[in-house]
């Protein structure tokens, strides 16, 4: 269970904020984000499905990637490129005491829609050495120009 907790913490860090790309701007206002996928732990073998929806508030001039890319860290390096189909592909490598993470994925936005797919691999270097692999999809839909109480 502790391993799953660490995997969830790494996933939470992998789906926060910061970076830059050439994707279409997202309409400012309230958005519904739906995230689904599976996290697999190597030892003992465990596979846990995940699914959640959340509302977020996109600010005017906010870059699309800031919705879900890892927050800036002196322990992470990242790169991105625009693919021929118009998607933006990102790759991140992060090091932390006792763990390393690689996040590879793509996203594509329009003013009222966001689609993305990510594979996040975390290796925990401890006595119980193990690996987690999270495969997740995210779909976002614009709801309203007003965010209400959502920040």
C-alpha positions as CSV (number, residue, x, y, z in Angstrom):
1,X,0.0,0.0,0.0
2,X,2.9,2.3,0.7
3,X,4.2,1.8,-2.8
4,X,0.8,2.8,-4.2
5,X,1.0,5.9,-2.1
6,X,4.4,6.8,-3.5
7,X,3.1,6.2,-7.1
8,X,0.1,8.5,-6.4
9,X,2.4,11.2,-5.1
10,X,4.6,10.9,-8.2
11,X,1.5,11.0,-10.4
12,X,0.2,14.1,-8.6
13,X,3.6,15.8,-9.2
14,X,3.4,14.7,-12.8
15,X,0.0,16.3,-13.3
16,X,0.5,19.8,-11.9
17,X,1.9,22.9,-13.7
18,X,4.5,24.9,-15.8
19,X,6.4,25.0,-19.3
20,X,5.8,26.4,-22.9
21,X,4.5,25.3,-26.3
22,X,2.8,26.4,-29.5
23,X,-0.6,24.7,-28.9
24,X,-3.9,26.7,-29.4
25,X,-4.9,28.8,-26.4
26,X,-7.6,27.4,-24.2
27,X,-10.7,29.5,-23.7
28,X,-10.5,31.3,-20.3
29,X,-13.0,30.1,-17.8
30,X,-14.3,26.9,-16.2
31,X,-13.2,23.6,-17.6
32,X,-14.1,20.0,-16.7
33,X,-11.1,17.6,-16.8
34,X,-11.6,13.9,-16.9
35,X,-8.6,11.7,-16.1
36,X,-8.6,7.9,-16.5
37,X,-5.9,5.2,-16.6
38,X,-4.1,2.5,-14.8
39,X,-1.1,2.4,-12.4
40,X,0.9,-0.8,-12.3
41,X,3.4,-1.6,-9.6
42,X,6.1,-4.2,-10.3
43,X,6.6,-5.8,-6.9
44,X,4.3,-7.2,-5.7
45,X,2.4,-7.0,-9.0
46,X,-0.6,-4.7,-8.5
47,X,-2.7,-2.9,-11.1
48,X,-4.9,-0.1,-9.9
49,X,-7.4,1.7,-12.2
50,X,-7.9,5.4,-11.7
51,X,-10.6,7.7,-12.8
52,X,-11.5,11.2,-11.6
53,X,-13.0,14.3,-12.8
54,X,-12.2,17.8,-11.6
55,X,-13.1,21.4,-12.5
56,X,-10.3,23.9,-13.1
57,X,-10.2,27.6,-13.9
58,X,-8.1,28.5,-16.9
59,X,-6.9,32.1,-16.7
60,X,-6.6,34.5,-19.7
61,X,-3.3,33.9,-21.6
62,X,-2.6,30.7,-19.6
63,X,-0.5,28.3,-21.7
64,X,-2.3,25.0,-22.4
65,X,0.5,22.9,-21.0
66,X,0.4,24.7,-17.6
67,X,-2.8,22.7,-16.9
68,X,-1.1,19.4,-16.4
69,X,2.7,19.4,-16.9
70,X,5.2,18.9,-14.0
71,X,5.9,22.1,-11.9
72,X,9.3,23.5,-12.5
73,X,12.0,21.8,-10.5
74,X,15.7,21.9,-10.4
75,X,15.6,18.1,-10.4
76,X,13.7,17.8,-13.7
77,X,14.7,18.3,-17.3
78,X,12.2,18.5,-20.2
79,X,11.9,18.9,-23.9
80,X,9.0,19.2,-26.3
81,X,8.3,19.1,-30.0
82,X,5.3,19.6,-32.3
83,X,4.4,16.4,-34.1
84,X,3.2,16.2,-37.7
85,X,-0.4,15.7,-36.6
86,X,-0.3,18.9,-34.6
87,X,0.0,17.4,-31.1
88,X,2.7,18.6,-28.8
89,X,4.9,15.8,-27.4
90,X,6.7,16.3,-24.1
91,X,9.4,14.3,-22.3
92,X,10.4,14.9,-18.7
93,X,13.1,13.2,-16.5
94,X,13.1,13.9,-12.8
95,X,15.4,12.8,-10.1
96,X,14.6,12.8,-6.4
97,X,16.3,11.2,-3.4
98,X,15.5,7.5,-3.8
99,X,13.4,7.8,-6.9
100,X,13.5,8.8,-10.6
101,X,10.6,9.5,-13.0
102,X,10.2,9.7,-16.7
103,X,7.0,11.2,-18.2
104,X,6.3,11.0,-21.9
105,X,3.1,12.1,-23.6
106,X,1.3,14.4,-25.9
107,X,-1.5,16.9,-25.7
108,X,-3.6,18.8,-28.2
109,X,-5.8,21.7,-27.5
110,X,-8.4,23.9,-29.1
111,X,-10.3,26.8,-27.6
112,X,-12.9,24.4,-26.0
113,X,-11.3,21.0,-25.9
114,X,-8.1,19.3,-24.6
115,X,-6.9,15.8,-25.2
116,X,-3.8,14.1,-23.9
117,X,-2.1,10.8,-23.2
118,X,0.8,10.1,-20.8
119,X,3.0,7.3,-19.7
120,X,4.7,7.9,-16.4
121,X,7.4,5.5,-15.2
122,X,8.7,5.9,-11.7
123,X,11.5,3.8,-10.2
124,X,11.9,3.8,-6.5
125,X,15.5,3.0,-5.4
126,X,15.0,1.6,-1.8
127,X,15.3,-1.7,0.0
128,X,12.1,-2.8,-1.7
129,X,13.2,-1.5,-5.2
130,X,10.2,-1.4,-7.5
131,X,8.8,0.4,-10.5
132,X,5.4,1.9,-11.2
133,X,4.0,2.6,-14.7
134,X,1.0,4.9,-15.1
135,X,-0.8,5.1,-18.4
136,X,-3.4,7.8,-18.4
137,X,-5.6,9.8,-20.7
138,X,-7.0,13.3,-20.0
139,X,-9.9,15.0,-21.8
140,X,-11.0,18.5,-21.1
141,X,-14.1,20.4,-22.0
142,X,-14.9,24.1,-21.7
143,X,-18.0,24.7,-19.5
144,X,-18.3,28.5,-18.9
145,X,-16.7,31.9,-19.0
146,X,-17.1,32.2,-15.2
147,X,-15.2,30.0,-12.8
148,X,-17.3,30.8,-9.8
149,X,-15.6,29.4,-6.7
150,X,-13.1,27.3,-8.6
151,X,-9.6,28.8,-8.6
